């Protein structure tokens, strides 16, 4: 049943892409019905911000687990569950953010704009970064179910893509987000960036300390102290 649904969805996406290509090439004329008003644009802004929050919290929760910084507040198992729950939530919000733009009368995006990196008719670079970030999120999410097949080491390497996705989505939001000039929204971006960056720095510092060779003479000093 799931395979049939996935196949049907893949077929619909492929047909939509072919239709968009034909329309851009001038082979066919399409009149996509779009609702009046700014509802689609407002919903896209809301889902975009929520997607960024979910992604930032997902990365932050993962860093709390890897650095053991969250052990004093929540049991490790709960943090792992929270990290895993935020992954599909962030992905769903990203999909909603992109899909609802198809209904906006202002930007008039087609499926190529929201699915093909750097092929957007408007803001191609910034939109392309967001699309690439969304695909990276999808890879990270799918890796959860493939952990036993690909092995823990490969799974952990793929997990690093969430940091790349976070950076790309941040650039995307700051470049084309219409709310980036709002002090409250700017504060959200700043808090997320500082929180993630601080834990990344702590993780790198801890790893560096673990790899640092012991200081010469420390063993003899310890013996003499005994």
C-alpha positions in Angstrom: 0.0 0.0 0.0 2.8 2.4 0.9 4.7 1.6 -2.2 1.6 2.3 -4.3 1.1 5.7 -2.6 4.7 6.6 -3.0 4.7 5.6 -6.7 1.5 7.6 -7.3 3.0 10.7 -5.6 6.3 10.3 -7.6 4.2 10.1 -10.8 2.2 13.2 -10.0 5.4 15.1 -9.2 7.0 14.0 -12.5 3.9 15.0 -14.5 3.9 18.4 -12.8 7.5 18.9 -13.6 7.0 17.9 -17.2 4.0 20.3 -17.4 6.1 23.1 -16.0 8.9 22.4 -18.4 6.5 22.4 -21.3 4.9 25.7 -20.1 8.3 27.4 -19.7 9.3 26.3 -23.2 6.1 27.7 -24.6 4.8 24.3 -25.9 1.6 24.6 -23.8 -0.4 27.3 -22.0 -1.3 26.7 -18.4 -3.7 28.8 -16.3 -3.0 27.7 -12.7 -5.9 28.7 -10.5 -4.7 30.8 -7.6 -6.9 32.2 -4.8 -7.4 35.9 -4.4 -5.8 37.8 -1.5 -2.6 37.3 0.5 -3.6 34.2 2.4 -1.2 31.9 0.6 1.7 34.4 1.1 0.9 34.8 4.8 0.7 31.0 5.3 4.0 30.6 3.5 5.6 33.1 5.8 4.3 31.3 8.9 5.3 27.8 7.8 8.7 29.1 6.8 9.3 30.6 10.2 8.0 27.5 12.0 10.1 25.3 9.7 13.2 27.3 10.7 12.4 27.0 14.4 11.8 23.3 14.1 15.1 22.8 12.2 17.0 24.9 14.6 15.6 23.1 17.6 16.3 19.7 15.9 19.9 20.6 15.5 20.1 22.1 19.0 18.6 19.0 20.5 21.1 16.8 18.7 23.9 18.9 19.9 22.6 18.7 23.5 22.8 14.9 23.2 26.3 14.8 21.6 27.8 17.3 24.0 25.9 15.9 27.0 25.0 19.5 27.8 21.3 18.7 28.2 21.8 15.8 30.7 21.2 18.2 33.6 17.7 19.1 32.3 16.3 16.1 30.5 17.2 12.4 30.4 19.2 11.5 27.4 16.4 9.2 26.1 13.9 12.0 26.0 16.3 14.3 24.2 16.9 11.6 21.6 13.1 11.2 21.2 12.7 15.0 20.9 15.4 15.2 18.3 13.8 12.4 16.3 10.3 13.9 16.6 11.5 17.3 15.3 13.0 15.8 12.2 9.7 14.9 10.4 8.1 18.0 11.8 10.7 20.3 10.2 10.5 18.4 6.9 6.7 18.6 6.9 6.8 22.4 7.5 9.4 22.9 4.8 7.2 21.0 2.3 4.2 23.1 3.3 6.3 26.2 3.0 7.2 25.3 -0.6 3.9 23.9 -1.7 1.8 26.8 -0.6 3.9 29.2 -2.7 2.4 27.5 -5.8 -0.9 29.1 -4.8 0.5 32.6 -4.3 -0.6 35.1 -6.9 2.3 37.4 -6.3 5.4 35.2 -6.8 3.6 32.8 -9.2 6.0 29.9 -8.7 5.7 26.6 -10.5 7.0 23.2 -9.4 10.3 23.9 -11.0 10.8 26.9 -8.8 10.2 24.9 -5.6 11.8 21.5 -6.6 14.8 22.3 -8.9 17.7 24.0 -7.2 18.8 27.4 -8.7 16.1 27.2 -11.4 13.7 29.7 -9.8 12.4 32.5 -11.9 12.9 34.9 -8.9 15.8 35.0 -6.5 17.4 31.9 -8.0 20.4 31.7 -5.7 18.6 32.3 -2.4 15.7 30.0 -3.4 18.1 27.4 -4.6 19.9 27.3 -1.2 16.5 26.7 0.4 15.7 23.9 -2.0 19.1 22.2 -1.4 18.6 22.6 2.3 15.2 20.9 2.0 16.8 17.9 0.1 19.5 17.6 2.8 16.8 17.5 5.5 15.1 14.7 3.5 18.3 12.7 3.3 18.9 13.1 7.1 15.3 12.1 7.8 15.4 9.0 5.6 18.7 8.0 7.2 16.9 7.3 10.5 15.1 4.3 9.0 18.2 3.1 7.1 20.6 3.2 10.1 20.8 -0.6 10.4 21.4 -1.1 6.7 24.0 1.7 6.2 25.8 1.3 9.5 26.2 3.6 12.4 29.3 5.3 11.1 27.7 6.2 7.7 24.6 7.3 9.5 26.6 9.7 11.7 28.3 11.1 8.6 25.0 11.7 6.9 23.8 13.3 10.1 26.3 16.1 9.6 24.3 17.2 6.7 21.8 18.7 9.1 24.4 21.4 10.0 24.8 22.2 6.3 21.0 22.4 5.9 20.7 24.7 8.9 23.3 27.1 7.4 21.7 27.0 3.9 18.2 27.6 5.3 19.5 30.4 7.4 21.0 32.2 4.4 17.8 31.5 2.5 15.7 33.1 5.2 17.9 36.1 5.6 18.2 36.7 1.9 14.5 36.4 0.8 12.5 36.4 4.1 10.2 39.4 4.1 10.2 39.3 7.9 13.9 39.5 8.4 13.8 43.2 9.1 11.2 42.8 11.9 13.0 43.0 15.3 11.1 40.0 16.7 11.8 37.7 13.8 15.5 38.9 13.7 15.7 38.0 17.3 14.5 34.5 16.5 17.2 34.0 13.9 19.9 35.5 16.2 18.9 33.2 19.1 18.9 30.1 17.0 22.3 31.0 15.4 23.9 31.8 18.7 22.5 28.7 20.4 23.6 26.3 17.7 27.0 28.0 17.2 27.8 27.9 20.9 27.1 24.1 21.1 29.1 23.5 17.9 32.0 25.4 19.4 31.7 23.4 22.6 31.6 20.1 20.7 34.7 21.0 18.7 36.6 22.1 21.8 35.7 18.9 23.6 36.9 16.8 20.7 40.1 18.8 20.5 40.8 18.3 24.2 40.2 14.5 23.9 42.6 14.3 21.0 45.3 16.4 22.6 48.3 14.3 23.7 49.1 14.2 27.4 51.6 16.9 28.6 55.1 15.6 29.0 56.0 15.0 32.6 52.4 14.7 33.8 52.8 11.0 34.4 55.9 11.4 36.5 54.4 14.2 38.4 51.4 12.1 39.2 53.7 9.2 40.4 55.7 11.5 42.6 52.5 12.9 44.1 51.5 9.3 45.0 
